Amino acid sequence: MKDKGILVVVSGFSGAGKGTLMKRLLQEYDNYALSISMTTRLPREGEQDGRDYFFVTKEAFEDRIAKDGLIEFASYCGNYYGTPKEYVEQQLAAGKDVILEIEIQGALKVRERFPKALLLFVMPPTSKELERRLAGRGTESPEQIQRRLERASEEAEGIECYDYIIVNDDLETCTKELHSIIRAAHGTPGRNEAFIENMRQELKALVKGEK
Amino acid sequence: MKDKGILVVVSGFSGAGKGTLMKRLLQEYDNYALSISMTTRLPREGEQDGRDYFFVTKEAFEDRIAKDGLIEFASYCGNYYGTPKEYVEQQLAAGKDVILEIEIQGALKVRERFPKALLLFVMPPTSKELERRLAGRGTESPEQIQRRLERASEEAEGIECYDYIIVNDDLETCTKELHSIIRAAHGTPGRNEAFIENMRQELKALVKGEK
């Protein structure tokens, strides 16, 4: 009965635990594919091409743009970041639910292009917990933490653009909840047009005694 | 973080197995309450007042209407049928998700009055299976089966008014799916306004260094 996969956009505050959550979701369930972004920035230590990002030159990226090969892209601090279209479309056609981890501007662009995309926003249980997690990383200066909190405060204004919020308190519970929400989304009428139309035709035929 | 309970409207073809599904849902999970309709028709054999329906006089029903004591009501074959408001509101306030099993016209009236109501439509996996289930009851004449199929064919035109379709193939799977969909619905931004607003205020205070 199901249409093909759903494009799932995941956004959320830095420190909300999106990365860990996505990793767990892909470990636990086999119906997901994670989209990998393309960027022109240089790899940081430990980052691998094809795992963390596809690292490409500015020319290669602009060639993609020209050929309409990106679902969305943006420029940030002088570098391009974008979502290659081909992989996403292949996985969706194969029935996988494809996860895109991008911020709100990108999320809204994806929705314009894929109106049936599911937009999820991951939140910490409290702002105090967010602050604690950002501080707990130990890798950021107080100024960086302050900037992330400012960014979170701005992003919080856009939450109503999302279909669901997901409160990341306990990782296990949150992974299950995320999976449930995506499974549930497969049941909207808009994602089952062929099934509904077929049922209508069959019922009409039965009423007329044609079957 | 959660707002109070969700009003869940369940419709679906006669023969789709709604009754059995609701019964199982209430057996398996304790966060649900089933709304009981009020009617002026006489009890059928085996039907109990307060379990199957609240059986009342026409005068008592019209008194409810006058006092705005019904969420929705309709008149069918000379009898009134309606949903008493008080019980539903009490249960929602107590955090229960309240299930209303009503047909499409009633469902749309509920949505007008409770815009956050969740509308679910239960379907059989195929029209053939629907026909088989209707025939299998053994209680209906071919004419009655025909009428139910005609009714189903009409109702199928309204499926897009619902938030989700639920395909009742296997009872266990379907009960879990139903529960998942209702749980997921608790996570929409519109049902978490207080939590989101509180997070915004807290983040603003943190950014300003007030906490």
Interface residues (C-beta under 8 A of the other chain):
Chain A: M1 F121 M123 P125 T126 S127 K128 L130 E131 Q146 L149 E150 A152 S153 A156 E157 I159 E160 Y162 D163 Y164 I165 I166 V167 E177 S180 I181 R183 A184 A185 G187 T188 P189 G190 N192 F195 I196 M199 R200 E202 L203 K204 A205 L206 V207 K211
Chain B: M1 F121 M123 P125 T126 S127 K128 L130 E131 Q146 L149 E150 A152 S153 A156 E157 I159 E160 Y162 D163 Y164 I165 I166 V167 E177 S180 I181 R183 A184 A185 G187 T188 P189 G190 N192 F195 I196 M199 R200 E202 L203 K204 A205 L206 V207 K211
